Amino acid sequence: MAKRLTAKQRRARTYTVLVAVVLVAGLVWAAVWWFGGDAAEEATQPSPTETELEEEPSPSPSVTVDYDGLGPDGLPSDAPACEIDVIEIQAMTDQQTYGSGDPVMMSFMLVNAGNVPCQVNVGTTQQDYVVSAGGETVFRSSDCMSDRVDQLVTLEPDEPRETQPIEWDRRYSDEDSCDEELDRVPANGTEYTLSVVVAGIESQGTRDFVLQ
């Protein structure tokens, strides 16, 4: 027959059980608070944006070209300077007859008539577009040309090279009035002649055109 516990012993056992329960509950609460707090903090922590993770590279500065010349395939080389008598220049316009108010796009073509490659400066420092009518010069690009630059190009024998065009707004030019907007030249069927000088070489071929 099992021995009965006294009232004092039963109270002591009950107290021990209660203390154990309280300790276990405290440990559980501490664990929940510790790990749950970290999870909540991670949940509320804003995730870094894509910009923060990887900074965008600074954009490279754009390259500005004052004068396109004859294009990238005409770069300077070890070729000798061109002799004047081997360079042929042809003045060119984009149209032969221009409607009222249409701008005139002027360019020129070069040909190396020699037997070996040679270099020539075709930059705006060396260009002069001359428009005349009835033997009178009405426009000269060198009068008020800005941003003058040099542009050395290599010309292969017998390979025609055409330059980028420049625009003429059909107005007179005057080197003493570059800040003024001068009058337009007469139109209504007036015929004009374009000639070009490049690096001191005059164009062998001129270009006639009509302004309406």
Steps between C-alpha positions, in 0.01 A plus 500: 500500500646838385594746764272803511665841475443744772336834424835675536664267249216549251534879525876477443453282188234735360729798555787324320277420200377860481857632509598263220201608288585867553863440400402311186249771405766767554748317277239458225403869516866608486564280197194636319596858582861455388446319173166660421650848551779430252250374244278803547799731468605325179144526370479871570852575372460640147684298241767692314387631166664393180670838484654443847618151410668610179580860431436608145818599319539867422409571138796556274524850358371520147751566230444811296644528155535844353556376147432153366724547198523194283404246763694263728670314215695810399720517808851644486781261412867506407412596145671813363320828448304521177649700214263771382504379141377149591186609688180551304205672669140508381246741653163338573144591608219267601264641236525688172178699543378617841145591591414818685670507839682167460852510651793409279712209621855540369784249502800400294668185371873439495697257287866412534610481138851392600644152526559480878291580810543852635366722777318831474339731756131533411388657829292813528822698542574416137152523344338779309166461321445786257161575339482751218245633253580698187867515597423651843569311822193493726612247761832379636500246783832623635349843574331387821595135551519401866661202674784474254679168535764306313421157357777295342384219274681241295392474138558177312571529127192530278253463790249791498420628848198721572488729803212566737279783365460843652180705476464837331187690602504703176617820669781735410820476706723778626797450730423832667136408573517150645271590790231632268243311295557627148249500217427197290646491151264541202307191396215464244708290265838664564795277411797470735839333478677320785876462510714362783853562623657235728853529639571765240383274216220637284229266377545399138126449468240758603133436566217706351160507672179703490308664785125538456 
